[in-house]
Amino acid sequence: MRKKNKIKIIVNGKQMTVNPKYSLKNLIEKLKLPIKKIAIELNRQIVDRKRISKIILKSGDKIEIVNFIGGG
Amino acid sequence: MKKKDLFIIGKKTFSSRLIVGTGKYKNMLECAKAIKISGADIVTVAVRRVNISDKSKPLLMDYIDPKKITYLPNTAGCFTSDEALRTLRLAREIGGWELVKLEVLGDKKTLFPDAIETLKSTEILTKEGFKVMVYCNDDPLMAKRLENVGACAIMPLAAPIGSGLGIQNKINLKIIRHQTKLPLIVDAGIGQASDAALAMELGCDGVLVNTAIAKARKPFEMAEAMKFAVIAGRKSFISGRIKPNLFGSASTSNKGLI
């Protein structure tokens, strides 16, 4: 028996563990990211920010969160 | 009535013909101030991963307000069409930007564009509704092909990105100017204000400058110099220069000479 059903995900290349039934919105809030200034990809698919509360993270999910930085 | 000299890209009118990059500055504050002084109303920005371990890092959007200045997301650092498409789709998701700058690099040392990947990406992005300004070599044939697949602006390099070598092939830029009605913007290689003025005098519609301002000993002064150089070069171009003459022609009449 596993003690906890922790979910392993990868966010911007780094491994993280979250609780079961953890939504993408929970993750963004935990990371304290300004939702209007970022874009999110879940397993190479762009996520509509209006839907993030409905997306429940699964083990092995790869999440990319990007923003704008200085560039030429 | 005098026709106004407008700078239009993708149906949008801009007041400054100088586009400024936001990379390589010491900090965001310096970047924001240089942009203000340059008078630019378009700035290029890059798309990168959010730093999730250090959230205290300042955000570009907190310093440069995208409501006041047009963000031009670019694909700096992308070496394939797939990477570039992914980057710009994400950029659009951040803020709904459709005007984008495509650059697909082909070589890490020279940062020359990969013409084939660039062409492919331009076509796909245009079909997806993007207005694509395209970084390309100063090759008139490729410029024409990019135009044919829907580019909204042609952005040839004057010299390698960040090199500051100035305009290396005036003739090619003139030929591209001659063949296209699309906005023509020199994208890379500007080193000093006179390079920007020369680009404008060759008939370019605009100039994009990043390193030459950000890495100048006095970035704010250089930002101002670039602003005036672009204005001066444009005015010089539209004013119709005199025909070059091998011999002298006195500016003062001999009438009444003692």
Interface residues (C-beta under 8 A of the other chain):
Chain A: V11 N12 G13 K14 L31 K32 L33 P34 K37 I38 A39 I40 E41 R44 I46 R49 E64 I65 V66 N67 F68 I69 G70 G71 G72
Chain B: G21 T22 G23 K24 Y25 M28 C31 T44 V45 A46 V47 R48 R49 V50 I52 S53 K55 L59 L60 M61 Y71 P73 N74 A76 R86 R89 L90 A91 E93 I94 I161 G162 L208 N210 T211
